[in-house]
């Protein structure tokens, strides 16, 4: 069993690896990937030391990195497209915990957060975080200039507010949630975990990698962006199928909001912040995860 100091070390190193994506590091031979790459290296070293990651998991990460960088560097479509597909498949398998070598620490075990809701379990998912870090670093161009944050926020906030009203309002009307304000001893764990792992990874995949990639690929076609939004958002909804058809519906509705934030702000951070705001308000102020039906 992972000790408390080991858990803290693994989580801190993983958080630093995610945050390194936004470090305005100077270019080394024209390349700025070294900052988040160093973060991944440190996180892997700490994770191996505390047995969150083993040798097989490390090999999986190296293979995944090779696919992602190979896809970005490939000049010919017949090489680039298969590598992009393989990168996406590998990221998805990592996020779904389908690849070996990862022993994600348990943070919360079957806790009852709200009356009438099923129990909730929370892991610090190292594999999912790695999937997101690589997609963000290779394909998403995170903000690294201080001057770019405020314009992004100004364009994002109206979409963020509309998404909160639409999704949580629909949940109230359909009886899936009700007001339930709470702050638990481990709420901070949830919020940090949700922002740095769940929101970063899911937005990097569904908006940065999938929506952005499809939109660029169909840029010369009529309604290409609309098709890219529809495909990526419907896939985001279907990714929540384990929670039942209503969760798929609400995830799809939320996904349209995240896509709108991404496109309106022109930045992946707009989608991440909208996603996190919805999850945070849902967790703190409403039934979580949902009322049992």
Phi, psi and omega per residue, in radians:
X1 nan 2.397 -3.105
X2 -1.221 2.261 3.136
X3 -1.273 2.841 3.119
X4 -1.055 -0.803 3.086
X5 -1.078 -0.657 3.103
X6 -1.135 -0.725 3.102
X7 -1.082 -0.797 -3.139
X8 -1.097 -0.723 -3.137
X9 -1.123 -0.784 -3.128
X10 -1.121 -0.773 -3.124
X11 -1.179 -0.691 3.135
X12 -1.136 -0.763 3.137
X13 -1.134 -0.670 3.118
X14 -1.163 -0.740 3.112
X15 -1.081 -0.728 3.117
X16 -1.106 -0.658 3.125
X17 -1.107 -0.708 3.109
X18 -1.176 -0.841 -3.092
X19 -1.126 -0.455 3.126
X20 -1.098 -0.317 3.094
X21 -1.056 -0.502 -3.072
X22 -1.785 0.120 3.111
X23 -1.237 2.201 3.118
X24 -1.346 1.125 -3.054
X25 -1.273 2.483 3.071
X26 -1.171 2.611 -3.137
X27 -1.252 2.439 3.032
X28 -1.989 1.903 -3.042
X29 0.974 0.704 3.102
X30 1.381 0.133 -3.048
X31 -2.112 2.264 3.099
X32 -1.891 0.133 3.141
X33 -1.220 -0.253 -3.026
X34 -1.112 -0.523 -3.075
X35 -1.177 -0.948 3.124
X36 -1.270 -0.478 3.060
X37 -1.112 -0.705 3.071
X38 -1.124 -0.635 3.087
X39 -1.103 -0.740 3.091
X40 -1.111 -0.734 3.137
X41 -1.067 -0.786 3.113
X42 -1.110 -0.777 -3.138
X43 -1.076 -0.708 3.121
X44 -1.154 -0.714 3.135
X45 -1.096 -0.798 3.135
X46 -1.156 -0.748 -3.122
X47 -1.092 -0.672 3.076
X48 -1.171 -0.682 -3.120
X49 -1.099 -0.596 -3.107
X50 -1.798 0.185 3.036
X51 1.155 0.559 2.947
X52 -1.486 -0.435 -3.122
X53 -2.274 2.383 3.071
X54 -1.994 -3.057 -3.067
X55 -1.074 -0.642 3.124
X56 -1.142 -0.756 3.121
X57 -1.073 -0.691 3.111
X58 -1.099 -0.715 3.098
X59 -1.117 -0.666 3.090
X60 -1.069 -0.757 -3.128
X61 -1.115 -0.759 3.133
X62 -1.077 -0.754 3.120
X63 -1.089 -0.755 3.135
X64 -1.105 -0.775 3.090
X65 -1.062 -0.717 3.141
X66 -1.112 -0.705 3.104
X67 -1.095 -0.824 -3.065
X68 -1.132 -0.840 -3.138
X69 -1.187 -0.607 3.082
X70 -1.119 -0.717 3.121
X71 -1.126 -0.711 -3.131
X72 -1.191 -0.625 -3.056
X73 -1.477 -0.351 -3.039
X74 -1.107 2.292 -3.135
X75 -1.627 -0.455 -3.084
X76 -1.710 2.387 -3.069
X77 -1.066 -0.634 -3.076
X78 -1.216 -0.309 3.025
X79 -1.660 -0.778 -3.041
X80 -1.120 -0.791 -3.040
X81 -1.130 -0.840 3.075
X82 -1.050 -0.653 3.114
X83 -1.180 -0.655 3.077
X84 -1.103 -0.753 3.129
X85 -1.101 -0.801 3.134
X86 -1.107 -0.659 3.088
X87 -1.076 -0.802 3.133
X88 -1.102 -0.714 3.116
X89 -1.123 -0.751 3.132
X90 -1.122 -0.744 3.105
X91 -1.071 -0.743 3.141
X92 -1.117 -0.752 3.125
X93 -1.125 -0.660 3.068
X94 -1.109 -0.809 -3.099
X95 -1.140 -0.516 -3.139
X96 -1.612 0.086 3.086
X97 1.084 0.698 -3.103
X98 -1.773 -0.005 3.135
X99 -1.911 2.515 -3.040
X100 -1.359 2.894 3.004
X101 1.770 0.024 -3.109
X102 -2.076 2.365 -3.121
X103 -2.226 1.381 -2.982
X104 -1.165 2.274 -3.110
X105 -1.200 2.447 3.074
X106 -1.475 2.195 3.140
X107 -1.742 -0.751 -3.113
X108 -2.406 2.291 -3.050
X109 -2.058 1.912 3.033
X110 0.855 0.952 3.109
X111 -1.561 2.425 3.062
X112 -1.619 1.902 -3.048
X113 -1.572 -0.623 -3.064
X114 -2.404 2.541 3.077
X115 -1.094 2.319 3.115
X116 1.466 0.047 3.136
X117 -1.895 2.664 3.091
X118 -1.222 2.845 3.127
X119 -1.148 2.765 -3.041
X120 -2.182 2.352 3.106
X121 -2.147 2.442 -3.074
X122 -2.293 2.266 3.057
X123 -2.031 2.673 2.917
X124 -1.569 1.652 -2.953
X125 -1.462 1.656 -3.115
X126 -1.087 -0.728 -3.113
X127 -1.119 -0.759 3.130
X128 -1.136 -0.697 3.130
X129 -1.089 -0.757 3.120
X130 -1.077 -0.705 3.091
X131 -0.989 -0.792 -3.109
X132 -1.237 -0.721 -3.132
X133 -1.022 -0.807 -3.094
X134 -1.179 -0.760 3.105
X135 -1.078 -0.734 3.121
X136 -1.107 -0.841 -3.064
X137 -1.185 -0.644 -3.038
X138 -1.562 -0.632 -2.969
X139 -2.052 -0.202 -2.915
X140 -1.944 -0.162 3.111
X141 0.880 1.206 3.114
X142 -1.057 2.699 3.099
X143 -1.150 2.272 3.097
X144 -2.252 0.040 3.097
X145 -1.959 2.242 -3.082
X146 -0.982 -0.615 -3.076
X147 -1.177 -0.311 -3.090
X148 -1.485 -0.230 -3.065
X149 -1.233 -0.807 -3.060
X150 -1.128 -0.804 3.065
X151 -1.027 -0.680 3.110
X152 -1.071 -0.783 -3.135
X153 -1.108 -0.741 -3.134
X154 -1.069 -0.692 3.139
X155 -1.346 -0.456 -3.065
X156 -1.459 -0.674 -2.958
X157 -0.983 -0.733 3.094
X158 -1.075 -0.691 3.113
X159 -1.186 -0.713 3.110
X160 -1.016 -0.841 -3.134
X161 -1.094 -0.757 3.140
X162 -1.117 -0.658 3.131
X163 -1.149 -0.749 3.094
X164 -1.029 -0.845 -3.110
X165 -1.103 -0.800 -3.074
X166 -1.155 -0.852 -3.031
X167 -1.298 -0.871 -3.127
X168 -1.225 -0.582 3.063
X169 -1.105 -0.752 3.092
X170 -1.116 -0.669 3.101
X171 -1.096 -0.693 3.097
X172 -1.165 -0.786 -3.107
X173 -1.103 -0.623 -3.118
X174 -1.596 0.038 3.068
X175 1.279 0.436 3.116
X176 -1.501 -0.497 3.098
X177 -2.398 2.860 2.993
X178 -2.524 2.818 3.136
X179 -0.982 2.317 -3.124
X180 -2.766 1.405 -3.079
X181 -1.288 2.304 -3.074
X182 -2.740 2.626 2.969
X183 -2.453 1.861 -3.043
X184 -1.644 2.877 -3.126
X185 -0.994 -0.495 -3.105
X186 -1.933 0.326 3.091
X187 -1.011 -0.688 3.121
X188 -1.055 -0.693 3.076
X189 -1.011 -0.818 -3.124
X190 -1.047 -0.830 -3.057
X191 -1.115 -0.790 3.130
X192 -1.141 -0.785 3.120
X193 -1.060 -0.757 -3.107
X194 -1.156 -0.730 -3.140
X195 -1.188 -0.935 -2.970
X196 -1.391 -0.436 3.140
X197 -1.876 -1.080 -3.048
X198 -1.108 -0.988 -3.027
X199 -1.216 -0.784 3.133
X200 -1.059 -0.828 -3.075
X201 -1.192 -0.821 -3.085
X202 -1.165 -0.666 3.106
X203 -1.279 -0.646 3.072
X204 -1.046 -0.680 -3.108
X205 -1.370 -0.992 -2.982
X206 -1.357 -0.594 3.138
X207 -1.733 -0.929 -3.073
X208 -1.188 -0.920 -3.072
X209 -1.394 -0.886 -2.996
X210 -1.433 -1.020 -3.137
X211 -1.096 -0.838 3.138
X212 -1.061 -0.758 -3.138
X213 -1.152 -0.762 3.127
X214 -1.153 -0.716 3.140
X215 -1.091 -0.732 3.106
X216 -1.164 -0.683 -3.128
X217 -1.185 -0.467 -3.128
X218 -1.932 0.391 -3.046
X219 -1.035 -0.564 -3.105
X220 -1.560 0.049 -3.079
X221 -1.829 2.615 3.118
X222 -1.136 2.329 3.138
X223 1.073 0.412 -3.112
X224 -1.062 -0.752 -3.137
X225 -1.150 -0.699 3.130
X226 -1.090 -0.715 3.105
X227 -1.131 -0.737 3.128
X228 -1.076 -0.733 3.102
X229 -1.092 -0.818 -3.093
X230 -1.097 -0.816 -3.102
X231 -1.117 -0.875 -3.090
X232 -1.142 -0.638 -3.118
X233 -1.265 -0.726 3.100
X234 -1.117 -0.672 3.081
X235 -1.148 -0.631 3.067
X236 -1.096 -0.742 3.089
X237 -1.095 -0.788 -3.129
X238 -1.141 -0.448 3.098
X239 -1.130 -0.263 3.122
X240 -1.785 0.326 -3.048
X241 -1.077 -0.457 -3.139
X242 -1.073 -0.409 3.139
X243 -1.521 0.011 3.113
X244 1.763 2.945 -3.048
X245 -1.099 -0.602 3.137
X246 -1.176 -0.662 3.090
X247 -1.151 -0.661 3.067
X248 -1.032 -0.757 3.135
X249 -1.061 -0.831 -3.095
X250 -1.246 -0.623 3.072
X251 -1.127 -0.656 3.104
X252 -1.153 -0.767 3.089
X253 -1.046 -0.804 3.099
X254 -1.098 -0.678 -3.125
X255 -1.052 -0.629 3.069
X256 -1.120 -0.647 3.076
X257 -1.131 -0.748 3.134
X258 -1.135 -0.693 3.111
X259 -1.122 -0.702 3.122
X260 -1.115 -0.716 3.113
X261 -1.121 -0.696 3.123
X262 -1.111 -0.810 -3.086
X263 -1.282 -0.689 -3.104
X264 -1.213 -0.689 -3.132
X265 -1.431 -0.396 -3.053
X266 1.242 0.256 -3.077
X267 -2.415 2.505 3.083
X268 -1.131 -0.472 3.128
X269 -1.089 -0.544 3.086
X270 -1.068 -0.745 3.110
X271 -1.202 -0.719 -3.141
X272 -1.080 -0.809 -3.109
X273 -1.161 -0.667 3.100
X274 -1.140 -0.762 3.106
X275 -1.065 -0.826 -3.113
X276 -1.157 -0.711 3.138
X277 -1.043 -0.771 3.129
X278 -1.110 -0.819 -3.134
X279 -1.107 -0.702 -3.113
X280 -1.185 -0.796 3.123
X281 -1.136 -0.718 3.084
X282 -1.008 -0.835 -3.075
X283 -1.168 -0.792 -3.011
X284 -1.394 -0.633 -2.939
X285 -1.967 -0.106 -3.080
X286 -2.381 2.979 3.037
X287 -0.902 2.353 3.135
X288 -2.398 2.275 0.012
X289 -1.355 -0.630 3.098
X290 -2.971 2.827 3.088
X291 -1.243 2.407 3.069
X292 -1.256 2.436 -3.090
X293 -2.017 nan nan
